């Protein structure tokens, strides 16, 4: 990023010639977007077949996840609309012409036409065109079919899991060349649009962090209080895990420790074991805020007006694309590309503009995701009368010190 900025300031002509580096990286991401979305959603749906016996708690968990995800998406959208983030950058040369053959979604005459266009002519055709909405429909139908196929579907599930592993490895390889993409994108951006374009990126980072903080303090803090637990005390209890997430921008590394701490708090092992792992795929609050904020930012930066129909479409698509992104290297870029593709008038090339700050954005994103899932576990436990509130308060007040060694569940949580 520093080298790209220096090149853009000192040698604009050379910086201009580096644009293909950023463009190539975006094309590589676009290449794997459709198959990744497919395997993520199919895995997410098909992997829950074993949870049919605990339908009540699963239903409550998924209902809570959907409500909170939608709230996070709307909050990100509202923040973007109120602040008009991205306006004044003038990336208009990236915008697609109105006559582009892919802009059919924005010119639909009726809801009938819209739903008709959701259905691809062929299974492969949706992937060949990179039509996110059609890929989503195929993924959902395929995942549900696989879920209810029982033993007959297990060989296909194995194939999907293997394909998922291969695609994740491919994505990990692509992420390794991201610095070159960032170099090209930053150099071109500074050389072509001026240093003030970096100010806009910092503005995006500040706004995103502020919205995440608002969501954590007001929404998650308020929900935690409704369970009868102090949110500040919960933050202090989880401070070690949050510090690790802060330094690594990765929530994976604290998953086992989070589960142990929530069990020690007085929640049964079965509830923690269901909600936390499921939440890591289905309840990414920080990621949801980022999706809608980034889409509107790109629309404003490229001078494209989003009507209410496009905004509703973004929310609808983001509800699905925000699921299952956990564990995918470069997930933010991939899923944002998939969400952008749902509105063909939005240029995918504008993704390069956000690349330079993706790591910094990952800090509030990961922290919000982790806290969202911890609070979700408290809510479901309280809802199921599975939370030993007396013990939880004693643990949070340090009357019962956390035992980092024992593998046994606290007796009170067995009730």
N, C-alpha and C positions, 0 to 999 in steps of 0.2 A: 504493500500500500504506500509506504514511504517513497520507494523507488518510483512507483507510478506517478505519485504527486510531483516529485522532482522533475521527472521527464516531461510531464504535462506543462509545468511552469517554465522550464528552461528550453525545452525543445519541442514546441507544439507540433511541428511537422512530423517529427519522428513518432511522437505520441499518437498522432492520427493514424500512422501506419500500423500501430499495434492493436487497432480495433479488432482484427480477425482473431486475436487470442481470446478476447472476451466472447466474441460471437461463437467461436468454435466450442468453447466450454458450455455455453447455453445450448447449442445444438446437441452436444453429447448428453446433457441432462434431459433434453426433450426426447432423445432417442429411447431412454429407458423409462420415461414417465408412465406411459400407458401400461406396460407389463408390470411395473412396480405397483401401481394403483390396483391392478387386478389381483395380484397375489396378496397384497396387504388386506384388502377387503374380504377376499375369499377365505383367507386364514382366520380373520377376525370373526367371521360368521360361522364357519365350519368348526372351529375349535371349541365352541361352546355346547356341543352336543351332549357332553357329559354333565352339563349343569341342569338338565331338564328336571332332575329329581328335586332340585332346590329352587323350583320356579318362583316362589314368593320372593325370596331374597334377591334372586337374579332380576326379577321384574322391578323391584324397588331400586336396585342399584342402577340398572340401565335407565330407568325413568329419571332418577336424580342426575345421572351423567348427561342426559339429553337436555334437561332444563338448564343446568349450569353451563354446558357447552354453548347453547343458544344465547344465554345471557352474556357470556364472554365474547361471542361473535358480534352481538349487537353493541356491546360496550366499545369494542375496537372500531366498529363502523361509525358509531356516534362520535367518538373522539376524532376520527378522520374528517367527518362531515362538519363538525363544529369548528375545527381549526383550519380546515381547507389545506391540510398538509400536502405539500408537493406542488402547489400552484406557484407559478413564477419560475419554475426550472426550465420550461420550454423544451422538452424532448420531443417536439412535434414531428421531427423527421423520422421518429421511430414508429409513429402511429400508422396503422394500416389504412389504406384508402377505403372510403365508404362503399366503393363498388367491388371490393374484394369478394371473391366467390365464397369465402368462408364466413362472411358476415350475415349469413341467412338468419341467424338467431335473433338479431336485432331488428329484423324486418318482418317477423312473423305476423300474420294477419289475425290469427286466432289461437286460443288455447289448444284447439284440435290440431292445428299445424304444429304447435310446440311439442305436444306429446307424440305426434306422428314422427317428428324428427328425432325423438329419443330412441326410436327403434332402428337399429342398423339394418341395412339390406342383407348383410352377411356377418357372421361372427367375426371373421378376420378383418372385414372392412372397417369396423370401428377402430381397430388398432392401427391399421394402415393409415387412416386419416388422422389419428391422434385425437379423436373426438371424445373428450372427457365424459360428457354426459352419457354417451352411448356405452363407453367402457364401464362407467359406474353401474348402469342398468344391467349389463351382462354380468358384472362381478357380483352384484346382489343376488340375481337369479341363480347364478352358478353356485354361490356360497350356500344359499338356502337349500338348493337341490342336493348339494353334497352333505349338508347337515342332516337331512332326513333320509339319506340313502343307507345309513347304518353300515353294516359290514361291507356291502357292495361298493361303498364309496371310499373305503380305506386305501386301496391302491392309488386312487386318484389323489387322495389327501397326501400320500407319501410323495407323489410326483410334484404336487404344488409346493410342499415343504422343501423339496430338493431344488425346485426352480427358484423359490424364494431365497434359499441360501446362495445360489449362484448369482442372482441379481443383486443381492446385498454385497457380495464380494466384488461384483462389477462396479457397483456404486462406490465402494470403498476405494477402488482403483481410480475412479474418476475424481473423487474428492482429493486425492493426492496431487492432482494437477491443478487444483483450484487456485493455488497461488499465482500460477501463470495467467489464469483467467482474470484474477483480481488485478494483476499488474496491467494487463491490456485494458481492462474496463476502466480502472482509475486513471491511467495515463490518457486514454482517449477522452474520458469525461472532463478532466481538468484542462487538457489542451484544447478541447472543442467548446466546452461550456464555461470555462473559467473556474477559479478557485472557489467562488461562492457556491458552486454545486456541492462541495464538501460540507459547507455550512448547512445546506438542506438535509444532508444525510445525518449530521449531528442533531438537527432538529427532529428528525424522524426517531432517532435513538432516544432522545430525551422524552419525546411524547409517548413512545411505546413504554419506556420505563415508568413514566408517571401513571399511565393507564393501568399497568400491571400492579403498581403500588396501590392505586385506588381500588382495584379489584380485590387485592389481598386484604387490605385494611377494612374496607366497607363490606364487601360481599362475604369473603371467607371469614373475616373477623365477626361479622354479624351472625353468620350461620353457626359458628363455633359457640358463641354466647348462648344461642338457642338450645344447644345441647347441655348447657350448664357448666361449661368449662371455660376458663380464662384463656383467651387467644394469646395474650402476652406470655402467660405461663407455658403454653404449648410451644411457642417459638423458642423460649429458653430451653425447654426440654429437648427440642430437636436441633439445637444450635450447632452441634458437632456435624450433623449430617448436612445442614444448610451451608455450613462453611466449606465442606468438601464440594458440594454442588457449585458454590460460588467460584471456587478455584478451578473446577474442571469443566463447567458448563454441561455436565453429564449427570443424569439422574440414575443411570444404571448402577453406578458404583455404590449407592447407598440403599438399594432395594432390600437386601437381606437385613441390614441393620434397622431400617425403618419398620419392617415387619416385626422384628423382635421387640422394638421399643413400644409399638402399638399394642402388642400382646401383653407386655409388662404393664401397660397403662390400665389394663382391665378389660380388654376386648378378646373374645374367644378366637382361638387359632383359625377356626373354620371361616369366620367372618373376615378376618385380616387376610387370610389366604385367598379368599375370593375377590374382595374389593380392590386391594392394592395392585395385584398383577393385571386385573381387568382394567383398572383405571389407567395404568401405564399405556394402554392402547386406546381406551375409549374416553378418557377424561383428561385431555391435554388443554387445560384452560389457558395457559400462557401462549401456547401454539395457536389456539383459536383466535385470541386477540390479535396476534401477529398477522394471521391470514387476511382478515378483513381490513385491517389498517394498511397493510402492504398493497392490497389490490386497489384501494381507493387512492393511496399515495401515487401509484403508477398511473392510474387514470388521470389524476390531476396533473401529474408531471408531463404527460403526453397530450394534454389538452382535450381529453375525451370525456364527454359528459355521460354520467351514468344515471339513467332514469330509474324510477321505482321498480320497474320490471326487472332491470339488470341487477339492481340491489337485492331484490328478493331471490333472484337466481343465484347470486353469489352466496347468500346465506344458506340456501338450500343445498348447493354443491359443497360448501365448506363444512356443513354438518357431517357429510360423508367423508370428504377428503381429509378432514382433521383426525379421523379415526385411524389407528394402526400405524401412525408415523413413527412411533417409538421404535428405536433399535435400527432404523434405517440411516446409514451414513449420509449426511447432506440432506436429511429429510425435509428441512424447511424449504430448500430450493426446489426439490422434486414436487412436494405437495403444493407449493405456491404456483409452480408451473402448471400443475394439473388444474388448479382453481382458476388461474388466468385463462386457460384454454377454453373454459366454459363461456367466456365472453370473447368471441373471435375478434372484435374490434380492438381489444387490448393487446399491444405488441409483446410477445414473449421476450423479445430482445431487451426490453426494459428491465428484466430481471438482473442484468449485469450491473445496473445502477446500485442495487442493494448489496451486492456481493462484498464490498469492502468492509461493511460493518456487521456481517453475519455473525462473526464470533462474539462481538460485543453484545449483539441482540440476544445471543444464546444464554447470557447470564440471567437477565430477568425472566426469560422464557422458561428456563429449567427450574428456577426457584419457584415460579408461580405454578408450574406443573406439579412439582413435588408437594407443595403446601395444599394444592387443590385436592390431591389424592389422600393426603392425611386427614383433611377435614371431611372428605367423602366417607372415609372409614368410620369416623366418629358419628356421622349422621346416620349411616346405615345401622351401626351398632345400637344407637339410641332408638332408632325406629323399630328395631327388632327386640328391644329390651335386653340387649346383649352387652350393654355397657355398665360396668360396675363403677358408678359415679363416685362413690365414697373412696374407693381405691384410687381412681384416676386423680382425684383432688389431692390425696395423700402423696401420690407419686410426683405430681407436679409441684407440690409444696416441699418436696424432698424429705417428707416424713418417712417415706419408703424409698431409699436410694436405689437407683437403677443398677441391677446386677448384670454386668456385661459378659459374665462367664457362663452362668447357668443356662441350660437348654430347656429347663422345665417351665411350663406355663404357670403363672401365679394362680393359686388355688381359687381366689375370688372370681377369676375369669372363667372358671369351669362351670359356674352356675348357669 
